[in-house]
Amino acid sequence: MAEQRKTKDPREAGPDEDKPKPLDSERDRSAEEVNADQPSVRGEKPKPAPKRY
């Protein structure tokens, strides 16, 4: 009965086999560079944060 329910052995497929791999160029870029490509939601540039002393 258990053999009918089981479609395939989970150990056969690698853990990353079903996940799409991001491009190497995307992974090598820093978060700031990636976020700089996307305009802000309101369409305005963010102001620099106030300095804390």
N, CA, C and O atoms as a Maestro MAE file, in Angstrom:
{
 s_m_m2io_version
 :::
 2.0.0
}

f_m_ct {
 s_m_title
 :::
 protein
 m_atom[212] {
  # First column is atom index #
  i_m_mmod_type
  r_m_x_coord
  r_m_y_coord
  r_m_z_coord
  i_m_residue_number
  s_m_chain_name
  s_m_pdb_residue_name
  s_m_pdb_atom_name
  i_m_atomic_number
  :::
  1 25 0.819 -1.194 0.000 1 A "MET " " N  " 7
  2 3 0.000 0.000 0.000 1 A "MET " " CA " 6
  3 2 0.868 1.265 0.000 1 A "MET " " C  " 6
  4 15 0.568 2.217 -0.721 1 A "MET " " O  " 8
  5 25 1.918 1.284 0.784 2 A "ALA " " N  " 7
  6 3 2.799 2.453 0.830 2 A "ALA " " CA " 6
  7 2 3.518 2.639 -0.498 2 A "ALA " " C  " 6
  8 15 3.852 3.762 -0.878 2 A "ALA " " O  " 8
  9 25 3.756 1.530 -1.205 3 A "GLU " " N  " 7
  10 3 4.470 1.644 -2.482 3 A "GLU " " CA " 6
  11 2 3.601 2.336 -3.533 3 A "GLU " " C  " 6
  12 15 4.132 2.992 -4.430 3 A "GLU " " O  " 8
  13 25 2.279 2.202 -3.438 4 A "GLN " " N  " 7
  14 3 1.407 2.835 -4.426 4 A "GLN " " CA " 6
  15 2 1.350 4.348 -4.215 4 A "GLN " " C  " 6
  16 15 1.301 5.111 -5.179 4 A "GLN " " O  " 8
  17 25 1.357 4.780 -2.948 5 A "ARG " " N  " 7
  18 3 1.277 6.208 -2.670 5 A "ARG " " CA " 6
  19 2 2.550 6.931 -3.084 5 A "ARG " " C  " 6
  20 15 2.515 8.073 -3.544 5 A "ARG " " O  " 8
  21 25 3.670 6.248 -2.913 6 A "LYS " " N  " 7
  22 3 4.962 6.888 -3.154 6 A "LYS " " CA " 6
  23 2 5.216 6.975 -4.654 6 A "LYS " " C  " 6
  24 15 5.266 5.948 -5.331 6 A "LYS " " O  " 8
  25 25 5.375 8.178 -5.178 7 A "THR " " N  " 7
  26 3 5.607 8.327 -6.612 7 A "THR " " CA " 6
  27 2 7.077 8.122 -6.933 7 A "THR " " C  " 6
  28 15 7.406 7.413 -7.884 7 A "THR " " O  " 8
  29 25 7.967 8.730 -6.156 8 A "LYS " " N  " 7
  30 3 9.395 8.524 -6.381 8 A "LYS " " CA " 6
  31 2 10.147 8.749 -5.081 8 A "LYS " " C  " 6
  32 15 9.644 9.392 -4.161 8 A "LYS " " O  " 8
  33 25 11.338 8.220 -5.019 9 A "ASP " " N  " 7
  34 3 12.147 8.352 -3.816 9 A "ASP " " CA " 6
  35 2 12.651 9.786 -3.707 9 A "ASP " " C  " 6
  36 15 13.290 10.274 -4.640 9 A "ASP " " O  " 8
  37 25 12.387 10.475 -2.605 10 A "PRO " " N  " 7
  38 3 12.859 11.865 -2.497 10 A "PRO " " CA " 6
  39 2 14.384 11.965 -2.504 10 A "PRO " " C  " 6
  40 15 14.940 13.020 -2.809 10 A "PRO " " O  " 8
  41 25 15.051 10.869 -2.170 11 A "ARG " " N  " 7
  42 3 16.518 10.924 -2.150 11 A "ARG " " CA " 6
  43 2 17.105 10.872 -3.556 11 A "ARG " " C  " 6
  44 15 18.257 11.253 -3.760 11 A "ARG " " O  " 8
  45 25 16.312 10.397 -4.538 12 A "GLU " " N  " 7
  46 3 16.837 10.308 -5.904 12 A "GLU " " CA " 6
  47 2 17.069 11.700 -6.490 12 A "GLU " " C  " 6
  48 15 18.105 11.959 -7.101 12 A "GLU " " O  " 8
  49 25 16.114 12.577 -6.302 13 A "ALA " " N  " 7
  50 3 16.247 13.925 -6.853 13 A "ALA " " CA " 6
  51 2 17.064 14.778 -5.893 13 A "ALA " " C  " 6
  52 15 16.893 14.702 -4.677 13 A "ALA " " O  " 8
  53 25 17.945 15.583 -6.450 14 A "GLY " " N  " 7
  54 3 18.756 16.463 -5.618 14 A "GLY " " CA " 6
  55 2 17.892 17.548 -5.003 14 A "GLY " " C  " 6
  56 15 16.816 17.836 -5.528 14 A "GLY " " O  " 8
  57 25 18.321 18.155 -3.917 15 A "PRO " " N  " 7
  58 3 17.503 19.180 -3.258 15 A "PRO " " CA " 6
  59 2 17.334 20.434 -4.117 15 A "PRO " " C  " 6
  60 15 16.335 21.141 -3.982 15 A "PRO " " O  " 8
  61 25 18.295 20.719 -4.998 16 A "ASP " " N  " 7
  62 3 18.237 21.941 -5.801 16 A "ASP " " CA " 6
  63 2 17.768 21.671 -7.224 16 A "ASP " " C  " 6
  64 15 17.819 22.558 -8.075 16 A "ASP " " O  " 8
  65 25 17.309 20.441 -7.486 17 A "GLU " " N  " 7
  66 3 16.996 20.093 -8.871 17 A "GLU " " CA " 6
  67 2 15.767 20.842 -9.381 17 A "GLU " " C  " 6
  68 15 15.722 21.243 -10.544 17 A "GLU " " O  " 8
  69 25 14.765 21.034 -8.510 18 A "ASP " " N  " 7
  70 3 13.537 21.663 -8.979 18 A "ASP " " CA " 6
  71 2 13.565 23.180 -8.822 18 A "ASP " " C  " 6
  72 15 12.641 23.860 -9.268 18 A "ASP " " O  " 8
  73 25 14.610 23.722 -8.195 19 A "LYS " " N  " 7
  74 3 14.682 25.170 -8.012 19 A "LYS " " CA " 6
  75 2 15.427 25.795 -9.186 19 A "LYS " " C  " 6
  76 15 16.492 25.310 -9.568 19 A "LYS " " O  " 8
  77 25 14.882 26.867 -9.762 20 A "PRO " " N  " 7
  78 3 15.638 27.537 -10.831 20 A "PRO " " CA " 6
  79 2 16.841 28.266 -10.251 20 A "PRO " " C  " 6
  80 15 16.726 28.965 -9.244 20 A "PRO " " O  " 8
  81 25 17.981 28.102 -10.883 21 A "LYS " " N  " 7
  82 3 19.187 28.746 -10.368 21 A "LYS " " CA " 6
  83 2 19.266 30.172 -10.888 21 A "LYS " " C  " 6
  84 15 19.070 30.393 -12.083 21 A "LYS " " O  " 8
  85 25 19.549 31.152 -10.024 22 A "PRO " " N  " 7
  86 3 19.710 32.527 -10.503 22 A "PRO " " CA " 6
  87 2 20.965 32.654 -11.347 22 A "PRO " " C  " 6
  88 15 21.908 31.877 -11.201 22 A "PRO " " O  " 8
  89 25 20.967 33.633 -12.224 23 A "LEU " " N  " 7
  90 3 22.127 33.840 -13.075 23 A "LEU " " CA " 6
  91 2 23.330 34.242 -12.228 23 A "LEU " " C  " 6
  92 15 23.187 34.908 -11.202 23 A "LEU " " O  " 8
  93 25 24.510 33.831 -12.667 24 A "ASP " " N  " 7
  94 3 25.720 34.162 -11.917 24 A "ASP " " CA " 6
  95 2 25.913 35.669 -11.849 24 A "ASP " " C  " 6
  96 15 26.383 36.193 -10.840 24 A "ASP " " O  " 8
  97 25 25.552 36.366 -12.917 25 A "SER " " N  " 7
  98 3 25.748 37.811 -12.910 25 A "SER " " CA " 6
  99 2 24.857 38.458 -11.846 25 A "SER " " C  " 6
  100 15 25.249 39.447 -11.228 25 A "SER " " O  " 8
  101 25 23.663 37.904 -11.633 26 A "GLU " " N  " 7
  102 3 22.780 38.452 -10.607 26 A "GLU " " CA " 6
  103 2 23.332 38.178 -9.215 26 A "GLU " " C  " 6
  104 15 23.259 39.032 -8.331 26 A "GLU " " O  " 8
  105 25 23.888 36.978 -9.021 27 A "ARG " " N  " 7
  106 3 24.355 36.615 -7.690 27 A "ARG " " CA " 6
  107 2 25.597 37.403 -7.295 27 A "ARG " " C  " 6
  108 15 25.806 37.683 -6.115 27 A "ARG " " O  " 8
  109 25 26.422 37.762 -8.275 28 A "ASP " " N  " 7
  110 3 27.671 38.440 -7.950 28 A "ASP " " CA " 6
  111 2 27.457 39.907 -7.602 28 A "ASP " " C  " 6
  112 15 28.314 40.526 -6.972 28 A "ASP " " O  " 8
  113 25 26.319 40.469 -8.007 29 A "ARG " " N  " 7
  114 3 26.084 41.883 -7.738 29 A "ARG " " CA " 6
  115 2 25.637 42.081 -6.304 29 A "ARG " " C  " 6
  116 15 24.986 41.217 -5.717 29 A "ARG " " O  " 8
  117 25 25.994 43.232 -5.745 30 A "SER " " N  " 7
  118 3 25.587 43.521 -4.379 30 A "SER " " CA " 6
  119 2 24.114 43.925 -4.366 30 A "SER " " C  " 6
  120 15 23.538 44.234 -5.408 30 A "SER " " O  " 8
  121 25 23.520 43.920 -3.191 31 A "ALA " " N  " 7
  122 3 22.105 44.253 -3.070 31 A "ALA " " CA " 6
  123 2 21.852 45.693 -3.504 31 A "ALA " " C  " 6
  124 15 20.805 45.992 -4.079 31 A "ALA " " O  " 8
  125 25 22.800 46.586 -3.233 32 A "GLU " " N  " 7
  126 3 22.612 47.981 -3.619 32 A "GLU " " CA " 6
  127 2 22.539 48.110 -5.138 32 A "GLU " " C  " 6
  128 15 21.725 48.866 -5.667 32 A "GLU " " O  " 8
  129 25 23.395 47.366 -5.832 33 A "GLU " " N  " 7
  130 3 23.386 47.457 -7.291 33 A "GLU " " CA " 6
  131 2 22.091 46.898 -7.861 33 A "GLU " " C  " 6
  132 15 21.530 47.457 -8.804 33 A "GLU " " O  " 8
  133 25 21.620 45.802 -7.294 34 A "VAL " " N  " 7
  134 3 20.395 45.187 -7.805 34 A "VAL " " CA " 6
  135 2 19.207 46.112 -7.553 34 A "VAL " " C  " 6
  136 15 18.356 46.281 -8.426 34 A "VAL " " O  " 8
  137 25 19.148 46.709 -6.365 35 A "ASN " " N  " 7
  138 3 18.027 47.582 -6.039 35 A "ASN " " CA " 6
  139 2 18.086 48.887 -6.817 35 A "ASN " " C  " 6
  140 15 17.054 49.521 -7.039 35 A "ASN " " O  " 8
  141 25 19.281 49.298 -7.235 36 A "ALA " " N  " 7
  142 3 19.405 50.549 -7.985 36 A "ALA " " CA " 6
  143 2 18.739 50.423 -9.348 36 A "ALA " " C  " 6
  144 15 18.323 51.427 -9.925 36 A "ALA " " O  " 8
  145 25 18.631 49.199 -9.873 37 A "ASP " " N  " 7
  146 3 17.997 49.002 -11.175 37 A "ASP " " CA " 6
  147 2 16.493 49.253 -11.109 37 A "ASP " " C  " 6
  148 15 15.884 49.630 -12.110 37 A "ASP " " O  " 8
  149 25 15.889 49.048 -9.934 38 A "GLN " " N  " 7
  150 3 14.439 49.153 -9.817 38 A "GLN " " CA " 6
  151 2 14.069 50.539 -9.297 38 A "GLN " " C  " 6
  152 15 14.566 50.947 -8.248 38 A "GLN " " O  " 8
  153 25 13.215 51.268 -9.999 39 A "PRO " " N  " 7
  154 3 12.784 52.577 -9.492 39 A "PRO " " CA " 6
  155 2 11.931 52.401 -8.245 39 A "PRO " " C  " 6
  156 15 11.304 51.360 -8.051 39 A "PRO " " O  " 8
  157 25 11.914 53.421 -7.409 40 A "SER " " N  " 7
  158 3 11.127 53.326 -6.193 40 A "SER " " CA " 6
  159 2 9.646 53.298 -6.542 40 A "SER " " C  " 6
  160 15 9.262 53.655 -7.655 40 A "SER " " O  " 8
  161 25 8.823 52.879 -5.607 41 A "VAL " " N  " 7
  162 3 7.404 52.670 -5.869 41 A "VAL " " CA " 6
  163 2 6.729 53.992 -6.236 41 A "VAL " " C  " 6
  164 15 5.901 54.034 -7.146 41 A "VAL " " O  " 8
  165 25 7.081 55.067 -5.534 42 A "ARG " " N  " 7
  166 3 6.428 56.353 -5.768 42 A "ARG " " CA " 6
  167 2 7.082 57.135 -6.902 42 A "ARG " " C  " 6
  168 15 6.605 58.211 -7.264 42 A "ARG " " O  " 8
  169 25 8.161 56.612 -7.463 43 A "GLY " " N  " 7
  170 3 8.799 57.279 -8.575 43 A "GLY " " CA " 6
  171 2 9.700 58.429 -8.176 43 A "GLY " " C  " 6
  172 15 10.078 59.237 -9.024 43 A "GLY " " O  " 8
  173 25 10.049 58.521 -6.912 44 A "GLU " " N  " 7
  174 3 10.930 59.598 -6.479 44 A "GLU " " CA " 6
  175 2 12.180 58.995 -5.855 44 A "GLU " " C  " 6
  176 15 12.147 57.882 -5.330 44 A "GLU " " O  " 8
  177 25 13.263 59.724 -5.914 45 A "LYS " " N  " 7
  178 3 14.507 59.205 -5.361 45 A "LYS " " CA " 6
  179 2 14.463 59.294 -3.840 45 A "LYS " " C  " 6
  180 15 13.980 60.285 -3.293 45 A "LYS " " O  " 8
  181 25 14.957 58.277 -3.158 46 A "PRO " " N  " 7
  182 3 14.967 58.339 -1.691 46 A "PRO " " CA " 6
  183 2 15.975 59.364 -1.205 46 A "PRO " " C  " 6
  184 15 17.053 59.512 -1.781 46 A "PRO " " O  " 8
  185 25 15.617 60.069 -0.141 47 A "LYS " " N  " 7
  186 3 16.528 61.051 0.437 47 A "LYS " " CA " 6
  187 2 17.530 60.328 1.320 47 A "LYS " " C  " 6
  188 15 17.215 59.276 1.877 47 A "LYS " " O  " 8
  189 25 18.735 60.877 1.457 48 A "PRO " " N  " 7
  190 3 19.696 60.249 2.365 48 A "PRO " " CA " 6
  191 2 19.186 60.300 3.798 48 A "PRO " " C  " 6
  192 15 18.533 61.261 4.206 48 A "PRO " " O  " 8
  193 25 19.489 59.266 4.545 49 A "ALA " " N  " 7
  194 3 19.017 59.193 5.922 49 A "ALA " " CA " 6
  195 2 19.690 60.279 6.757 49 A "ALA " " C  " 6
  196 15 20.850 60.610 6.514 49 A "ALA " " O  " 8
  197 25 18.980 60.839 7.736 50 A "PRO " " N  " 7
  198 3 19.607 61.846 8.604 50 A "PRO " " CA " 6
  199 2 20.726 61.221 9.424 50 A "PRO " " C  " 6
  200 15 20.659 60.058 9.822 50 A "PRO " " O  " 8
  201 25 21.742 62.014 9.663 51 A "LYS " " N  " 7
  202 3 22.892 61.494 10.408 51 A "LYS " " CA " 6
  203 2 22.546 61.365 11.883 51 A "LYS " " C  " 6
  204 15 21.913 62.246 12.465 51 A "LYS " " O  " 8
  205 25 22.963 60.270 12.471 52 A "ARG " " N  " 7
  206 3 22.763 60.077 13.912 52 A "ARG " " CA " 6
  207 2 24.062 60.376 14.625 52 A "ARG " " C  " 6
  208 15 25.138 59.982 14.175 52 A "ARG " " O  " 8
  209 25 23.956 61.069 15.728 53 A "TYR " " N  " 7
  210 3 25.171 61.371 16.502 53 A "TYR " " CA " 6
  211 2 25.147 60.660 17.822 53 A "TYR " " C  " 6
  212 15 26.083 60.790 18.611 53 A "TYR " " O  " 8
  :::
 }
 m_bond[211] {
  # First column is bond index #
  i_m_from
  i_m_to
  i_m_order
  :::
  1 1 2 1
  2 2 3 1
  3 3 4 2
  4 3 5 1
  5 5 6 1
  6 6 7 1
  7 7 8 2
  8 7 9 1
  9 9 10 1
  10 10 11 1
  11 11 12 2
  12 11 13 1
  13 13 14 1
  14 14 15 1
  15 15 16 2
  16 15 17 1
  17 17 18 1
  18 18 19 1
  19 19 20 2
  20 19 21 1
  21 21 22 1
  22 22 23 1
  23 23 24 2
  24 23 25 1
  25 25 26 1
  26 26 27 1
  27 27 28 2
  28 27 29 1
  29 29 30 1
  30 30 31 1
  31 31 32 2
  32 31 33 1
  33 33 34 1
  34 34 35 1
  35 35 36 2
  36 35 37 1
  37 37 38 1
  38 38 39 1
  39 39 40 2
  40 39 41 1
  41 41 42 1
  42 42 43 1
  43 43 44 2
  44 43 45 1
  45 45 46 1
  46 46 47 1
  47 47 48 2
  48 47 49 1
  49 49 50 1
  50 50 51 1
  51 51 52 2
  52 51 53 1
  53 53 54 1
  54 54 55 1
  55 55 56 2
  56 55 57 1
  57 57 58 1
  58 58 59 1
  59 59 60 2
  60 59 61 1
  61 61 62 1
  62 62 63 1
  63 63 64 2
  64 63 65 1
  65 65 66 1
  66 66 67 1
  67 67 68 2
  68 67 69 1
  69 69 70 1
  70 70 71 1
  71 71 72 2
  72 71 73 1
  73 73 74 1
  74 74 75 1
  75 75 76 2
  76 75 77 1
  77 77 78 1
  78 78 79 1
  79 79 80 2
  80 79 81 1
  81 81 82 1
  82 82 83 1
  83 83 84 2
  84 83 85 1
  85 85 86 1
  86 86 87 1
  87 87 88 2
  88 87 89 1
  89 89 90 1
  90 90 91 1
  91 91 92 2
  92 91 93 1
  93 93 94 1
  94 94 95 1
  95 95 96 2
  96 95 97 1
  97 97 98 1
  98 98 99 1
  99 99 100 2
  100 99 101 1
  101 101 102 1
  102 102 103 1
  103 103 104 2
  104 103 105 1
  105 105 106 1
  106 106 107 1
  107 107 108 2
  108 107 109 1
  109 109 110 1
  110 110 111 1
  111 111 112 2
  112 111 113 1
  113 113 114 1
  114 114 115 1
  115 115 116 2
  116 115 117 1
  117 117 118 1
  118 118 119 1
  119 119 120 2
  120 119 121 1
  121 121 122 1
  122 122 123 1
  123 123 124 2
  124 123 125 1
  125 125 126 1
  126 126 127 1
  127 127 128 2
  128 127 129 1
  129 129 130 1
  130 130 131 1
  131 131 132 2
  132 131 133 1
  133 133 134 1
  134 134 135 1
  135 135 136 2
  136 135 137 1
  137 137 138 1
  138 138 139 1
  139 139 140 2
  140 139 141 1
  141 141 142 1
  142 142 143 1
  143 143 144 2
  144 143 145 1
  145 145 146 1
  146 146 147 1
  147 147 148 2
  148 147 149 1
  149 149 150 1
  150 150 151 1
  151 151 152 2
  152 151 153 1
  153 153 154 1
  154 154 155 1
  155 155 156 2
  156 155 157 1
  157 157 158 1
  158 158 159 1
  159 159 160 2
  160 159 161 1
  161 161 162 1
  162 162 163 1
  163 163 164 2
  164 163 165 1
  165 165 166 1
  166 166 167 1
  167 167 168 2
  168 167 169 1
  169 169 170 1
  170 170 171 1
  171 171 172 2
  172 171 173 1
  173 173 174 1
  174 174 175 1
  175 175 176 2
  176 175 177 1
  177 177 178 1
  178 178 179 1
  179 179 180 2
  180 179 181 1
  181 181 182 1
  182 182 183 1
  183 183 184 2
  184 183 185 1
  185 185 186 1
  186 186 187 1
  187 187 188 2
  188 187 189 1
  189 189 190 1
  190 190 191 1
  191 191 192 2
  192 191 193 1
  193 193 194 1
  194 194 195 1
  195 195 196 2
  196 195 197 1
  197 197 198 1
  198 198 199 1
  199 199 200 2
  200 199 201 1
  201 201 202 1
  202 202 203 1
  203 203 204 2
  204 203 205 1
  205 205 206 1
  206 206 207 1
  207 207 208 2
  208 207 209 1
  209 209 210 1
  210 210 211 1
  211 211 212 2
  :::
 }
}
